[in-house]
Amino acid sequence: MSEQREAGPVRTTCPYCGVGCGVRAAGGPEGAAVQGDRRHPANAGRLCSKGAALADTLDDRGRLLRPVVAGQETDWDTALDAVADGLRTVIDRHGPEAVALYCSGQLLTEDYYVANKLVKGYLGTANIDTNSRLCMASAVAGHKRAFGADAVPGAYADAEEADLVVLAGSNAAWTHPVWFQRLQAARKANPAMQVVVIDPRRTATCELADRHLALAPGTDAVLWNGLLVHPAESDAFEADFLRGHTGGVEEALRAARASAPSISAVAEACGLSAAEVAAFYAAFAANERTVTAFSQGVNQSERGTDQVSAILNVHLATGRIGRPGAGPFSLTGQPNAMGGREVGGLANQLAAHMELTPDAVDRLARFWETEAVADEPGPKAVELFDRIAEGRIKAVWIMATNPAVSLPDADRVRAALGDCELVVVSDCVARTDTTATADILLPAAAWGEKDGTVTNSERCISRQRPFRAPPGEARPDWWIMSRVARRLGFGRGFPYESPAAVFREHAALSGFENHGARPFDISALAGLSDAEYDALEPVQWPVNAANPRGTARLFSDGVFATADGRARLVPVEAERPAGAGSDGSLVLNTGRVRDQWHTMTRTGDVARLSEHSPEPYAALHPEDAAALGLADGALARLANDRGEVLARVRVDVGQRPGSVFVPFHWSGPFAARGRVDALVAPRLDAVSGQPASKHATVLPEPFAAAWEGLLLSRRPVELDGVPYWAAARRIACWDYRLAGGEAPADWAAWRRERLGAQGDWLELRDPGAGRYRAACLVDGRLEAVLFAGPGAQAADRAWLSGLFEQAWLDPGQRNALLAGRLEEGAGTGPAVCACFGVDAAQIREAVCSGAVDAEAVGERLGAGTNCGSCLAEVRELVRTSLAEETA
């Protein structure tokens, strides 16, 4: 294990998205300080709102601090023995196919390597998969079909050097904000650069776009097939490149012409105008330096691999690959999704990017000195949990992820885990929907404590270094798994005492009998000493004898990782998925919000990250909202035959009619019924196994709430039985939004049951109107506030939560509190900029004081000058404020 470092600063890596930003962090007993690392090539010092708030995630609230077996805290020896004995019992009775691991892009590469070696190399099964299957598997499959390997060809700098950047299925302004900042800066430096966004909904990313193609969901392949046909008919193909470096051109063209025979046919299928399609095709044909950055809107589909292939086909046909400023680029969702794939974290691959072939199995067996290497693919993520539900897998070890929320058909997943014979969960957080199903809980080290490496979207390996000691009994994941492996009798294969030892073995394997056949090769790093490993600078693979300092771009020589060295164009038969139903049902599109991460286990407890989107919401086009009787700000029930979600309605002209957008972040600890993946059917891409998280069908309807309430409490509150509640963290309290179908007969009894009777209670009752207000003070300090009654409770939550930060409330504040009226000048407004804590009222005031654009607001308040993900909102507030002034 790593020892605690000096107080800092330590150069490490951000644990959020796949951009892989460098961070300088210093920690001590009094807290931590985090800032961007100007020396890191991914971000050059920039951080997004989540990265800037990393220091706020480092306290021990909610941490899992000791091992737990059968509900009782215990010591490590007892817990590790219980895991090993449980796995051995299942294997002895049912064989290794009854055991599985489910991992995460939150693991470091060293953790992942040990997990894969244990399962595929020593247990002898390929029953290991990862939540990267949910976001990147189609990109992986597309790359392998085209290039012969899971290899992203380009680098971040390509987008900065391009003349045309196409963002397909990506809201990069919110999901990859630092990379998006780099794009914004490049656009400013090169006004001739064009940006096209392909997305069914208008997002913050569209603020940068010259053209937004709001295509019908699931029609991406038709659009790109048409683009393959168009260069062919306009002589824009790169004939020499096609002849010398590719295969399958004619077959791909025939398939493309079948689904996209003309621009008008493409326009009709995609729900666009012919002029929009023609203009996009013309821009692509005219700009050789073109980068296409694609993400979940492309990947998360039943035809995700084909959609990726359609994009790759166009870049291969036009020779726009392996060159500065040109290439397809997969924007990875998690910080180490790529590192996990490098070591074989997916069920259908072996370590070091080797396939499950007899030669590779033999090679790996000799390297690992084991005869048990798995020789058949295991079940992919959704299939793995299907086998748990069917009783075929009887023991599962889940690491650093929350599948009871994030997998499709999430209610079935949760039920399957509840019935499973043995569920082991390694996590740093004590309370999640998944830890609630565990028989054994193992406290894992978290960011700030972990020591190892991660690989970002541009193949850049970076060190993640610890700067604080793990709290309680938390341990690194590689350490936990190595100790279990030894107890299972595999000690010779798991002698590791440091992450550096694991990394050296991983690097040596990448070059073992490689001879240039596999692009992933970091064998030049296999001889690093512990000190050299600790000092490792960011480097893009391959890093080998031929490229000892790394490699910015792959395939620049036109040689690919296929048997004959040629890339393959793949025939894509485009099919449009079903759209909205005649019964008012809409196509459900899931995705991220700006300031939260995954299922909120890391970010949900951070006040400044909770203010922008404090509760689950459903965004609908005004036409759909009106047809369904849904008003902006009201509550809606979204349901299908799998479950239901309750969410706040947002009427949004940027939504495409016939669709509804719901973020996937809210889990059991943060909302009563916010787990939107419970509504998503487990429909999978036939090649990649990635689920279609963008195409479920739901029927929204008004939620008939007889009462709504707001509850602010210094301590968390249990709200079992309340039909709708959502929790958001404030600086000194928790902020709950509540609603129910029938009002309690006695509100005072209701609040005593949930908040207790301690303290001095102030109450205001209006039985005729059905309204109730109460506040609790202890020694003059505010402890809790409850407002309830028919309809939404009008109150400034920022003002109310600010009262909790005060040591004592004066009589005027007490009167204003129960009256529900702000003190003069106390009003704020919705949060806009999380980085600098700027709200809407401050921006409006800046406009009134002479700020005429977003840049001027930034100069005065800082809003939009850090990660930039709030710029679209800042600009809109400036526009509306100026319009109000001149009205």
N, C-alpha and C positions, 0 to 999 in steps of 0.2 A: 504494500500500500504506500501511497505517497504521504510524505510528511507535510505538515502545514508549512506554507511558504512565508516569506517575510511579508510585512504589511503591504508591500507593493511598490510601484505598480507592476502587475503581471500582465504580459501580453497573452491573450487567450482569444477565443472565438465565440461569437454570439450563438445561442442555442435555438434560435427560431428558424427562419425560412432557409431555403437552399442558397441564398446569396453568399452566406458564409462570411459575414463581416468580422473584421478584427476588432477586438475590444481591449482596452487597457483598464484593469480593475485592481483596486486596492481594498483590502478588507481588514478589519480589526474588531475588537470587542465592542466599539461604539458604533459600528456600522460599516458601510462599504461605499466606495465611489467608483463610478463606471463612466468611461468616455470612449469615443471611437479611437481606433488605432490608426494614426496617419500613415504608418508604414505598411499597413496591410493592403495588398493590391486590389482586393474586392471592393473596399469602401473608402480608402484614403481618409479615414477619420469620420465619415458620416455614420449616423445611426438612425433607425426609424423610431417611432414612438415606443414600440415594445422594447427595443434594444436600449433606448435612453432610460427606460424605467427598470432595467435589470436590478439595480441596487434595491429596489422596493420589493423584490421577490425573495430576498435572502434571509428574512427572519424565519423562525422555526414554527410559525403558526401553521397548524395542520400537517406538520411533518410526521411521517412514520419513523419513530425513533428507536424502536426495539423490535426484534422478531416476535411474531405472534403465531402460536400454534393452537388450533381449536379454540380460538377466542381468548387465550391467555398469553400475556407477555412472557417471554422466556429468553434464554441465552442463545448465542450463535451455535454452539455445539449441539444443543438439543434440536434447534430448528434445522440445521443442515442434516443431522441424522434423520429427522422426520421426512425431509424431502427425499433423501437417498433411499430410505426404507420404503417410502410410498411408491417411488418410481420402480424400485426393484420388485416390489410385490406385484405391481401391474404387469411388468414385463414377464415375470415368471409365470403368471397366470394366463396372459393373453398375447404375449409377444411384443416386440418393440413397436409394431404398428399401432399399438394402443396408447402410445405416448406421443405428445407433441409439444413444441415450443412456438409461441407467437411473440414476435419481437417488434422493434420500433426504430424508426429513423431518428429517435432521440438517443439511442445507444451510440457509444463511440465505436470506431472501427475495431478496436481491440476487444471490446465486449462482444461485438458481433462475431468476430473470428472464433472466440472460444465457444460461443453458443453453437455455431455451425459445425465446428470440429467435434463437439460433444455429440450432437445429434447424428450428423451424417457420417462421421468418422468412427464413432465408438458405439453408439447405440444401434447403428446400422439401419436407420430409417431416414427418409427425407421429409419427415413430418415437421418441418420448420418453415414458417413463412412470416411475413412482416406487414405492418400497416402501410409500408411503401407500395404494396400491391394495390391499395386503394387510390393511389395518386399517380404513380409513375410506371406501372407495369405495361401499359399500352405503348408508351414511348420506348421502353426497353425492347419490346417485341418488334416495334417498327424499325428501330436501329439495327437489330440483329437481322431482320429480313433484308434490309437494304445494304448494310455495311459488313455483315458477317460478325458483328460484335456489338455489345452494349457500350457504344462509344459516342459521346457528344462531340461533334467535329470541331466546334469553334470555341471562342472565348468572349468574355464580356466586352472586350474592346471592339469586337466586330460591329456591334450595334452603334458604337460611337463613330466608326469609320464608314458606315453605310450611307447611301443616298436615299434608301427606302427601308423603313422598318415596319414590318407587319406584325401586329400583336393579335394572335388567334386564340380565343378562349382564355384570355388572361386579363385580369384587372390588376396589372402590375403596380399601379399607383398605391394599392392597398396591400397586395400580397407579396410583392418584391420591391418595396418602396425605395431602397437604396440603389438598386439597379435602375429603377425608373428615374431617380434623380440624375444618374449618369446620362441617361437618354435625354432628359430635359436639358442638361447642360450642353450636350452635343448638338441638340437641335438649335439652341441659342447661338452656339458658335458657328453653325452651318445652317443659315435660314433656308437654304435650298432643300434641305432634308425633308422628306415626306414621311408621315406616319399614318398608317391605316390600322384601325381597330376592327376586328371581326368578333362580334359578341351580340347575342340576342338582346341584351339590355345595355342601356347607356350608363356607364360607370364613370368614376372619377378619372380613369385612364383616358377616356374620350376627350377630356379637356385638352390633351396634347395633340389630338388627331386632326389631320386634314380631312379624313374621310372615316365615317363610322358605318360599317355594314351590319345592320341589325337583322341578321339572317334568322330564319326559322330554326328553332332548336334541332340539332341533329342533322343538319344539311351541309355541314362543313365539307364532306367528301365530294358532294356535287359541285360546290364552288371551286374546289381545288382540281377536280377532274376537268372542269371547264378551262381552268388555267393551264392545264397540261395540253389540252387540245388547241388553245389559242396560240401559244408560241409555235406549235407545229404548223399551223396554217398561215402564220405571219413570218416564217423563216427565222424565228428567234431562238431555235434550238442551237445548242453548242455541238455542232456535228462532229468535230474532231474528238471532243471529250466523250460523246456518246459512243463513237466507234471504238475508241481505244480503252475505255475505262468502265463501260456499263454493259448490262445485258437486260433482256426483257422489255425493250422499248416498244416493239410493235404490239405485244400482248397488252401492255399497260395502256397504249393508245386506243386499242380496240375497246377495252372496257370503259375507258373514259368517254369515248364518243357515244357509247350506248346510253350513258346516264346524262351526258352533257353535250348533245349534238349541236347546240347553238347557244349563243348568249341569251337569247330570249327564253330558251328552255331552262337554262340555269336560273335565270331571274324568277321564273314562275315557281320552280321547285324550292327556291330559297326564300321566297317571299320578299324579293327585292325588285327594284326597277331595272330594266335593261340598261339604262344610262349609268346606274351605280356600278353594275357588274362590268360594263365596258370600260368605265373610267379606271377601275381597279386593275383590270387586265392590261390596259394601256400603260399604267404607271409601272407595273411589274415588268413588262416587256422592255420599257425604256431605261430601266435602272439595273445595270449589271451588279452593282454593289447593293445587294438586297439581303437583309436578315429577316427570317421569320421566327419569331419567338412564340412558342406555344406552350400551353399549360393545361389545367384541369378541364376547361371547357372543350378541349379536343380529346383528352385522354379518357374522361369519365363517361364512357358511352359503350353501348353494346357493340358498336363498330369502331371503338377507339383506335385499335391498331390499324385498321384500314384508313381512318382519318389521318393518322400520323403518316402512313405510307403515301397517302395522296399528296401531303406536303413535301415529303422527301422526294417523291417522283418528280415534282416540278423543279426542285433545286438540282437534282441530278440531270434532268433533261436540258437545263439551261447552264450547266456547269458551275452553278453558284454554290460551291462547297470547297472547303479547304483553302479559301483565299481571304485575305484581309477584307473586312466589310461585307462578306457574303457567306451565307450558310443557314441551315435550319438550326434552331437552338431550343432545347427543352429546358424550361424553367422549372427546377425541382422544388417540390413543396416543403421538404423537411431538411434539417441541417445536415443529416448524414444518410439520406436515402441512397446516395451514390456509394458511400463507403460500405454500407450494408450489402449492396450488390457486388462490390468488389470481393467480398469474402464469402459469397454464396448464401446470403440471407434469404433468397427466394427459393421456393420449394422445387423449382425446375432447373436449378443450376448447381454447380459445385463451386468451391472456392477458386479464387484467382480467375474468374470469368471462364472457367472450364464448364463444358456441357456434360450432361450425364451420358457419356459414351463409354464403351469398354476401355478404350485407350486412356481416357481421362481418369476413369475409376482406378485403373491399374497404376497410373502415375501418382495419383493422390494417395493410394494405399501405400506405395513405396515411400513417399515423402513423409507421411504421418506414421509409418511403421505400424499399420493396423490392417487386419483382414476383413474389417466389418464395414467398409465404405458402402454407403447406399448406392444402388445401381439403377434405381427407377425413380422418376419424379414423385414428389409427395403432393398432397392436396394444397391447392392455393387457398388464400385466406378464407373466403366465404365457404369453400368446400370443406376446409378444416373444421370450421364450426358446425357445418352440417353433420360431419362425422361425430362430433361431440354430441349433438342433439340425437343422433341415431344410436348412440352408445358404442360406436366402433372405436372411438378414442375415449379412453377412460381416465387419463391423467393429462393435464395441460399446465404448462408453465408460461405465464404471461409476463412480459417485461416492458415496463416504461410505456404502456399504452392502455387505452380504455375502450376495448371493443364492445362493451355493453352499451356504448353510446355511438361509436363511430362506424360500426359495421352496418350494412343494410339489414333490414328486418331486425332491428336492434332488440325488440322485445323478445323475439325467439332466441337471440343470442344470449340475453340475460337469463332466460329460462333454462337454456341448455347448460350454462355454467352452474346454475343452481342445482341441477340434477347430476352434474358430473361427479365421478367418484373421488377425484383428487384435483383441486385447483390451487396452484401455487402462483402468487403474484409478487413480483419484485417491483417496488415503486418507492418514490420518495414521499408520496402523499398518502395519508392515512385513509381519507374518505373519498372514494370515487364509486361510481356505479359498479365497476369491476371488482374493486377490493371488497365490496360488500358480499361478493360471492365466494371469497377465498377461504380455503381451509388453512392455508399457511401464508402469512405475510412476511416478506423479507425487506428490511429497510435498505434502500439503495441510495448511493451518493447522488447528489443533484449538481446542477451547474454551479460553478464556483468551487466545487469539491472534486470534480472529475478530472482525470489525467489521461490523455490519449490524443487521438487524431480524428478529424472529420474531413470529408471530401465534399466540396460544394458543386454547384451546377456546371462550372467550367473546368471540372476535373482537378481543382486545386486542393491539395492536401494541406491542412493547417493544424497546428497544435492547439488542443484545448488544455490549458494548464490550470491547476487549482491555486486558489489564493486564500482559501479558508479551510479549516479542518471540518470533516463531516460531523454533524451534531449527533449526540446520542451514540447509538451503535451502528449507524449507517456505514455501508461498505460499497466499494466499486462492484459493478456487475461482473466483470471478468474474475474478480476474486471470489465472489459467491459461487459462480459456476465451476471454477477450478476446484474449489473445496468439495462441492458435490461430486464432481467427476472422480476425485480421489477416493471418496467414500464408496463409489460404485466400482472401485477396483481398477481405475484407469490412470493411476498416478503417474505412470511413465510418460503419458501423453500430455499431462497438464502440470508441469513443474514450475509454472510461472510464479514469480515473486514481484514482478513489476510490469507495467504496461509496455515498457521498452522491450522487454523480452518477447512479448506477444507480437509487437510490431515487427521486430527483426525476423521472426519466423514467417509472418505474413508477407513481408517484402521478399524473402528468399523464395517462397513458394511461387510468387508472381513470375519469377524468372526461371523457375525449375523446368527444364526441357521445353522452354518456350520457343527459342530460335526465331523470334519475330512473328510467330503465328498468332499471338494474342496481343492486341494493342495495350492492354493493361499489364504494365511491367514496371515495377518500382524496385528492381533488384539492386540498383545502385545505392539504395538506402539500407540494404540488408546488413551491412557491416557497421552501422552506426553504434558508437558507444553510448552509454547512458547519458553522458554529458552532451554528446552531439544530438541525440534524440531530443533532449530537453531544449536544445537551442535551435531545433529544426525550423527553418523559415518556410513560408508558404511556397509550394511548388506544384506545377501542373504535371500530371502523368501523361505519357510514360517518362520515367526517370531511370534510365539504364545506361549501359556503356555507350550507346550511340547518342544518348541525350542526357548527359549527367546533370544538366541544370534544368531539366524539364522541357515540356513541349507545349507551345501555345495553341497550335492547330494540328489536327489530324488530317490525313489523306491529302496533304498538299501536293504529294507526288502522284496522285491519282491511283494509288495502290490501296486496295481495301483488304479487309480481313477475311475474305472469302477464299475458297480453295483455288480459284483462278485469278484472284486479285481484282476482280471486277465487282462493282456495285450492281445491285439488282433493282430495277423498277418493278413494282408489284402491281398486277391488275387489281383495280378496286371497283367493285360493283356497289354503287351507292344506293342505299335504301333510306327513305325518310321515315323516322319513327312516328308513331301515332301522336296526334296533337290533342288539343282541348276537346272535351266531350260536349255533346249537345245538351247534357244535363247541367251545364254550368261548371263542370270540372275543368281544372287548369293543369298545365304541365308544371310540375314542381322542379325548380332549379335551386340546388343547395350550394352554399359557398361560405366565404369568410366575411367578417367585418374588419374594420380597419385596425382596431387596437386589441383584439383578443386572439388567443392562440389555441387551436384544437379544442379540447373539451374544457378549457378554462382552468385546469388544475394548476397551471403556472401563473396565469394572468388574472384569474377571476378575483383574487384577493388583493389586487392593486387598485387603489382608489382612482388614480388618474387614467387608468386604462378602462375603467368601468363607466365613466361618465358619458362617453360619446354614444354608446349603444347599451343602455342599462337593462334592457329586457328583450326577450325574443320578439321578432317582428316578421310580418309578412308584407312584402312590397308588391302591389298590384297596380296595373294601369287604371287610370280613372274610369274607362269604359267598363272594365270588368268589375271594379268596385261598385259602380252604380248599378250594374245589372244584378249583382249579388246582394245589394242592400248593405254594403260595408262602407262605413264612414271613416275618414282619416282619424286616427287616434282611438277608434273603438277596438274592442276585442273580437277576434275571429277564431272559430274552430275550423281546423283543416283536418279532414279525415278521409280515409279509404278503408279497405277491408283489412288492413294491417294494424291500424291504430289511429291515434289522433294527437294533434298538437294544438295548444292554445297560444296565440300570439297577438301582439298589437298591430293594427293595420297601419301601413304607410302607403298612401296613395302617391304614385310616382309615375310621372309622364315618361321617365326613362325606361320603364318596363315595357316589354313587347306584349301587346294584347294576346290573351290566351295563356299567359304564364304567370307564375307567382314565385318570387324569390324569398327563401327563408334561410337564414344562417344556421350552420350546424353546431355551433359552439355550446349551446346550453345543455347542461347535464343535470342529473338528479340533485346535486348540492346547490344548484343555482336557479332552478325553475321546477315548478310542479309538473308541467307537461310541455317541455321544450325540446325533447329529444327527437329532432326531425328525421333522423335516419330510421326511426321506427316505421316511417311511412314509405321508405324506399324498398322496392322489391329487389331481391337478390338476382337481378338479371345481369349476366356476365358477358364480357367480350369473349368470343369463342377461342381466340388465340392467346390473349394475355391473362384472362381470368379476372380482369379489372371490372368492378361493378359499375353500372350505369347510374351514377348518383345525380344526374341532371334531368332524368326523363320520367320520373314517377308521375302519376296522375292523382290529384287530390280534389276534393270538393270543399271549397271554403263556404262558410255560412256564419252569420252573426252569432256570437256567444251571448245568450240572454242572461246578462248579469243583473241581478236585482240590486246589488251594491258593489261599490268599489272602495278601496281604501289604500292609505299609505301608512306604513309603519316604519319608523326609524328607531333603532335600538342599538345601544352601545355593545350589546352581546348578541350572538346569533340566536335566532328564535326558531323553534320547531313549529311547522305550520301544517302538519298532517291534517287532512280533511278539508283544507281550503282548496277549492277547485282550481283557482288560478293564483299563483304567486311567482314572483321573480325577485331574486336578490342581487343587489349591486353593492360593492364595497365603497364606502366613503372614508375620509381620513380618520374620523373618530367614531364611526358607527356603521351599521348595516342599514341599507335602504331597501325596503320591501314594497313592491306594488302588489296589491291584492284585489281579488274579485270573487264573488260567489253567486250562486243561483238563488239563495234564499237568505235573507238577513237574519242574524241571531236574534232571539227574543230579548236577550239581555246582553248588551254590549259590554257592560262592566264585568259580568261574569266571564265573557269570552276573553277579555284582555287579562283578567286575573289568571285564567287557566294557562295562558301562554306566556305572560310576562311576570306573573307572581304578584304578590300584594305588598312587597317591601317598598319603602320610600314614601315620599309625600306625593299624592296623586291630585292633580287638578283636573276637573272634568267640566265639560259643557255638553248638555243634552238638549236636543230639539226633537222630542218624540213625534210631533206633528209632521215634520219634514223627514223624519227617520235618520237624522244626523247625530253623530257622536264624535266628540273630540276629547282627548285625554293626554296628559303629560305627566311624567314621573320625574321628580327631582330627589336627589340624595345629597344632603348638605349643600343645597343650592346649585348643584351640578345636574344638568339634564341627562337623564338615563334612557328615556323612551318617549316617543310621541306616536299617537294613533289618531288618524282621521278616518272616518268611515261614513258612508251614506250612499244615497242613490246617485249614480253617475260618477264621472271622474272627479277626483278631489283636487280642486284647484289650490295649489300651494307651490311655492318656490323651494324645491328640494335642496338646492344649493344653499339657500339662506338657512333652512332648517338644519341641515347637516352642519353648517358652520357654528350653530349654537352649541353643538356637542363638543366643539373644540374649546369652549370657554369654561373657565373654572367655576363661574357663578353667573346666574341670570338675574338681572335687575328687574324691578317691578314692571317697567315698560316692556321689556322683552317677554316677560311672562304673559302680559296682557295681549301683546301682538301674537304670541304663539297660539293661544287658545282662540283668538279671534280669526286666526288664519290670514292675517294681514301683515305684510312686510313693514318693517320700520322704514322710515323715509330714507331713500337712497340705498336700500339693502338689496334691491333686485339685481339679478344676474342674467342668466339665460342659458340656453343649451350649450354644453361644452363643444368646442370646435377644435382647438389645438391641444392635444394631450401633451406634447413635448414641453410647452411653455405655460400650460394651464390657462389658456385664453378662451373666454366664452363669447357668445354672440353679442351680449350687451356691450362688452368692451370694444368689439369691432365696430358696432354701430356708433359708439361714442367717438371712436377714432375717425370715422367718416364724417361725422358732424363737425369734427375739429379740423377737417381739411384733407384727410387721406382720400385720394381719388381712385386708387387701385390697390390690388393685393400687395404690390411691392411696397407701397407707402405704409400699408398696415403692418407689413413685416418689419419695416424699419422702426416703427413705433412700439410694436408689441412682441415681435419675434415670431408671430404666427406664420407658419408656412416656410420658415427659413431653415428648419432642421431637416426633417424627413420629407416634407413637402406633400404628405398624403392628405393634408387638410386643405390644400390650395383651391380645389374645386369649390369647397364650401365657403372659403374666404371670399373668393371672387363672386359667388352668388350673393352673399351677404352684402358685399360692397355694391353690387348692382342694384339689389332691392332697396338698400338704404339710400342710395343716390336718387332712385326713382321716387321714393317717398318724399325726399326733400324737395324735388322739383314738381311734385304733383299739385 
